[in-house]
Amino acid sequence: MKKLFYGISVVAMALGMVACDDSVSSANNEDADKESSSSVISEDASSSSVKPGYSSSVELASSSSVKPGSSSSSVNPGSSSSKKDDPKSSSSRGLFDVTKDEFLNPEITYGTMTDKRDNKTYKTVKIGNQVWMAENLNYADSTKMPSLKGKSWCYDNKAENCDVTGRLYTWAAAIDSVALANDADNPQTCGYGKTCTLPAVVQGVCPSGWHLPTNDEWQTLFKAVGGSSAAGKALKSGSGWSDNGNGTDTYGFSALPAGYRYGRDGSGNFSGAGYDASFWSASEYNRYNAYVMYLDYDDENADYGHKYYGYSVRCLQGSN
């Protein structure tokens, strides 16, 4: 299995590149932020021997081991050459058999917020000087937010799974690319194949008073929990992870292995439930990639990788 380790070098600070959807031009253009399946890595990168969603333009540490249940191929599920044979697809390992509250740390005093758009409630937690949602976002109204139309999913397309791990969003959906394109003062066409100048604070799919965290804000979180080498263990939930991958959840962040969705809109597949947690940021790397925060079932570091397709969203308190 191939891994990145944040802090190994200056290059490692620029990991976590994520492929975005096609750009959006208006709220009425439903296909404007469509993903591409033919070219999901940066122009100077090859597609061989990459971890799911990772850019092969990044220096990776070689390993001969393969995740449980994975094929012997050097390309893991979710990479451009392994979209069909998915060893972890539809395998939740009991993750969806309990309620979301059972994954929270009982030793933590959580706050609560209500998303007024759909009246869903979420636990919140203060870590350092930041206040985070302690659960993954589960907002799905594509009428109120056209960016979500066909761009967010429940794991395995089962609505009840969203009640536990929230929804999986494309990057264009996470940043609310339609709203950015229609901004009267600073219209931005953001998405796969496009570069844009995002606002300093991107509300995106998050509720009012909250926003999609930037890469720098994720790094602030890592520092608050002891640095990147300790962050993975400290941020992962104390249950729900397969193969002894549970964390200590010391600070109540309770990161769940919600897995991810890969493939084109109409033919995507799901993978990684019980093994992987990936969270979008509001930071663009280049026209193909954006940053994510990644936790693996056997990885006790907070890593970055080149991610694409559908991933979780955690919102951070604060707005313009």
N, C-alpha and C positions, 0 to 999 in steps of 0.2 A: 504494500500500500504506500502511496506517495503522500508526503505531508509537507506543509509549510510551517515554519516556526517564526512567529512575529518577534522581531528583535534580533534575529541572527545577523542581519546586515542592513545597510541602508536600503537595499533593494526590497527587503522584506517589508519595509514600511509602505511600499507601494503595491503590495499584494491585494487580494480581494477584489479582483476585477470581475465585473459582472456584465454579461450581455443584456442589453435592454431590448424592448420591443421596437417595432417600426415607429417612426415619428407620427405625430398627430397634427392635423392642420385645423380642425374645428370640432365643436361638440357634435355636429351632425355627421362626421366622417367616421363611421364605426370601424373601418379598417385602417385608420390612419396610424394606429400604434401597434400594428401587427408585427409579431415576431418573425424572424427569419430562421429557417432550419438549415440553410445551406452554408452559412458562414457565421459562426458564432464566436470566433476568436479574432484577436487583433491581426492586422494585415501581415505583420512580420512574425507571426507565431505558427508553428506546425500543430497538427492535431493528434500527434502520437503520444501515448503514455501519459495521459493526464487524469487526475482525479475528477469526479463528477463536477463539471462546471468550472474547473480550473483552467487558466490559460497556460499553454505550454511555453509561452514566452518568459515565464517565471522560472527561476532556478528552484528545483525541487530536490528533496533528499530522496535517494533511491532506496527501495525496500523490496525484498522478494516476497514478503507476506501479502496475503490477500484477505479481505474481510470475510467473515463467515458467510458462506452461501454464495460468495461471488464467483465469477468464472475465472479461469486461469489466464484470461486475456489481460494484457497490461493496461487496457483501457477500462475504467470502471463505468457503471451505469450512469447515464446522463451526459457522457462525452459524445462528441459528434459521430463517432463510429460505433457506438454501442447503445442505440436508442431502443432496440426491441428486446434484447435479452437482459432483463432486469431482475436480478436475484432477490431483491428485497421488496419488489412490488407486492402490494396488497398484504404485507406482513406487518401488523402493528405490534406484535409481541405483547398483547394485553394492554397497550397504551390507552386504547379507547374503551376499556372495560370499566373505568372508574370516572368519577366526575372531576372537573378541572380543579375544584377546591382541594381535593385530596392530594394534589401535588404541591400545594403551598407549604411553606415551613411553619409549623405550629408555634415555633418560638418567636416568630416575627409579628409585630403589631402592624398590620396593613391599613392603609387608607382605602377609600372607595371613591370611584368617580362613575358618573352616568353619562353615556353618550346620548345626548338629547335627540340625535337623528333617528335612533331606533329604540331608545330606552334600555339598551343593554348596559349592564354594570360591570366594572372591572376593578380588581384590587390594584392598589398602587403602593409603591415603596420608595422611601427616600434613601439614596445611597450617595454618600458624600454630600455634595451640594446640588445633586440632581434628583428629580422626582420622576420615576419611570412607571409605566404600566407593568404590573407584575404578571400579566397574562397577554397572550397574543391577540391582536385585533381580530374581530369577527364582524366586519361591516361589509354589506353586500348590495346596497341599493344602487343599481346602475341607472335608475331613472333620475335620482337626485345627483348622481355622480356618473356621467356617461363614460368616464375613463375605465370604469369597472366592467363594462359590458363585454362579456366573454373573456375577461382578463383576471378573474379570481375564482378559486375553487376550494371545495372541501376535499380533504384527502380521500382518495378512492371514489370521489363524487358521491360521498355519503354525507348528507346534511348533519347527521348526528355527530360526525367526527369534528365538525367545526365547533360544536359545543365544548369540546375538550381542548383542542389545539389551535382554534382560530382558523382563519382562511389563509390560503397561499395566493400571493399576488405577483403579477409581473411588475417590473420596475416602473413602467409607464403608468400602471394603475397605482402603484405605491406613491408616486410623486404627483398624481392627478394631472397627467400630461395635457388633458383637454382643457382644464382650467388654466394651465400655464400658457397654452396656445392662444387662449381667448382673453388673456390679461390685457386690458385696454392700455395700461401704461408701459408694460414691458413684455410684449408677447414673445414666447419662446417655443420653438418647435423642438421638443426633446424626445428622444427615443432611440431605438436601434438604428445605427447608421448616421446619426446626427449628433453634433455637439451643441451644447447650449450653455448659457450663463444662468445658472439657477440662482434664485434669491438666497440671501443669507439664511433665512428661515423658510423651510418648505413645509407647509401644513400637510399637503398631500392628502392621503386617505384618512389621516388622523382627525379626531374630533376637534371642535373649536377649543382653543386654549392649549392645544397639544400640537406636536409636529413630528415629522420624520427626522430622526437624528442624523447628523452628519458623521462622517468618518472620524473627525476630531472629537465629536461628543462621545462616540463609542470609546475612543482612546482615553478620554477623561474617566469613563466608567471603569476601564481596566485598571487605571492607576489607583482609583479609589478602593479597589478590592485587592490590592497587593501586587499589581503589575501583570503583564500579559502571561507570564509563566504560571501564575496562580489563578488567573481569571477563569479559565475553563472549569476547573473543579469547583471554584467558589460560586459560579453563576448557574451551574447546572442544577436541576431539581434533584431532590434526594431519592426519587423513585421514577419509574417509567422508562429508564434507559436499559437497553439490552446489554448482555455480556458484561455485567459488572461495570457498566459505564456511568452509574449514578454519581452525582456530585454531592457536595456538602450543603449547597444552597445557603451558605453562611449569611448572605445579605438579603435573602428573600426574593431574588430576581426570578428564580424558579423557571429557568429555561427548559422547555420541553423538546424532546426529539420529534418534532412535528413532521419531519421529512420534507420532501419537495416534489414539484411537478416539472417534468421536462417534456419537450416535444412541441410540435405546432399546436395551435389553438384547438383544432378539432380532433387531433389524434395523439394527445399527450398521454404520458404514463406517470404513475406515482411511485416514489421510491423513498427509502430511508426512514420510515416511521420506526421509532425505537432506537435509531442510530445517529441521526443528524439533526442539528438545529441550525438554521441559517436565517439571518435577519438583514433586511435591506437597510441601506443608508441613503441619505439624500445627496451623496457625493458622487459625481461622475468622474470616471477615470479617463475615458476617451469615447469616441463615438460608438464603440461596441460594448464597453464595459462600465460597470459601476461597482462601488465598494459594498461588501457585505461583512457581517460578523458571523463566523462559522465555528460551531462546536461539533465534535465528532464523538461517537460512542466510546472510543478508547483513547481519546485525545484530551489531555488535561491542560491544554493551552487554548487561548482564544486566538484562532487563526483567521487568515484572510484567504480568499480564493476567487478565481474567476468564475462567477455564477451566472446562470441564465435560467429563464423560465420562472416558475412560481415559488416564492419563498415567504416566510413569515414577516410580520411587521410588529415591532414594539414602538410605542409612541412615547415621547419625552415631553414633559410639561414645559410650557412656555410658548409664546407666540410673538408676532411682530408688535 
